[in-house]
Structures are given as structure tokens and as C-alpha cells.
Amino acid sequence: MSSMTFGQKLFRPTPPEKGSFPLDHEGVCKASMLKYMRCLNKENNSNSACREEAKDYLDCRMKHNLMAQEEWSKLGFQQEKPTAAVEENKQ
């Protein structure tokens, strides 16, 4: 018996928007991943409370070519604003 029936469309998977990325088989970013996961567990899965840990984890992945280099703004992080002391020195 065939799995095709009349009028049924074929399933065509679509790739992820950013493409695939290699897994961290050697565990080079495991420490930062665990730090992020512990934070999520402590904060009842509130990722907004763990943004710094998420940024550290993504930074580790980018530094070790486990994901493409991206601007932080494209990953949902704003550029760090200069402090008032830095702004005063510019004037």
C-alpha cells in the first residue's frame, strides 16, 4: 500500500533561518552552557534574568567557530552604552 493519497501534498522541510551549526562535541563551551542552564533553573526559566550568561555562552560559541560571527544586535542584545565617566572624558 502506498503512503501517497490523492490530494495529499508532499512534506518539504525548510531549513532553519540561520542554518545548522556544529555541536560542541569537545565541550569547549560546556562551562558557560552549564552556567546559563543553572541560571535558567534558578530563575524559573526566565531568560531575561540570565541575559549575561546567555551572552557569555554565545560569545564562547562564536570564538570557537561553533556558530557564525553575528552582531550582538542581531542576537537580541543591545550594544553596551558608554558610562557617564567615559562620556565626560570625550568632551
C-alpha positions in Angstrom: 0.0 0.0 0.0 1.4 3.4 -0.9 1.7 6.2 1.6 0.6 8.7 -1.1 -3.1 9.5 -1.3 -4.9 11.7 -3.8 -4.7 15.3 -3.0 -2.1 14.9 -0.3 0.9 17.3 -0.6 4.4 16.1 -0.1 6.1 17.3 3.0 9.0 19.6 2.2 11.1 20.5 5.3 12.5 24.0 5.4 16.0 24.6 6.8 16.4 26.9 9.9 16.8 30.6 9.1 20.4 30.7 10.4 21.3 27.3 9.0 22.7 24.5 11.0 25.6 24.8 13.4 28.1 22.2 14.7 27.5 20.6 18.1 30.1 21.2 20.8 31.4 17.6 20.9 34.6 18.5 22.6 32.8 20.5 25.3 34.8 23.7 24.9 31.8 25.8 25.9 30.3 23.4 28.4 31.1 25.5 31.4 29.3 28.6 30.1 26.4 26.4 28.9 26.0 24.9 32.4 26.2 28.4 34.0 23.4 29.5 31.7 21.3 26.4 32.4 21.8 26.7 36.2 20.7 30.4 35.9 17.6 29.4 34.0 16.8 26.7 36.6 17.3 29.2 39.5 15.1 31.9 37.8 12.2 29.6 36.8 13.2 29.6 33.1 13.1 33.4 32.9 15.7 34.0 30.2 15.6 37.8 30.7 17.2 37.3 34.1 20.0 35.2 32.5 21.0 37.5 29.6 24.6 37.9 30.7 25.1 34.1 30.9 23.4 33.7 27.5 25.7 36.3 26.0 28.8 34.6 27.5 27.7 31.3 26.1 27.0 32.7 22.6 30.4 34.5 22.7 32.2 31.3 23.5 30.4 29.6 20.6 31.4 32.4 18.2 35.0 32.4 19.4 35.4 28.7 18.8 33.6 28.7 15.4 30.6 26.7 16.7 28.4 29.3 15.2 28.7 32.2 12.7 30.0 35.5 14.0 27.0 37.8 14.4 26.5 41.3 15.7 25.0 41.3 19.2 22.1 43.4 18.0 21.1 40.6 15.6 21.1 38.2 18.5 18.8 40.3 20.6 21.5 42.1 22.6 21.9 45.9 22.5 25.3 47.4 22.3 26.7 48.4 25.6 26.1 52.1 26.4 29.1 54.1 27.4 29.2 55.1 31.1 28.9 58.7 32.1 32.7 58.8 33.0 33.6 57.7 29.5 31.4 60.4 28.0 32.9 63.1 30.2 36.4 62.2 29.0 35.3 62.6 25.4 34.3 66.3 26.0 
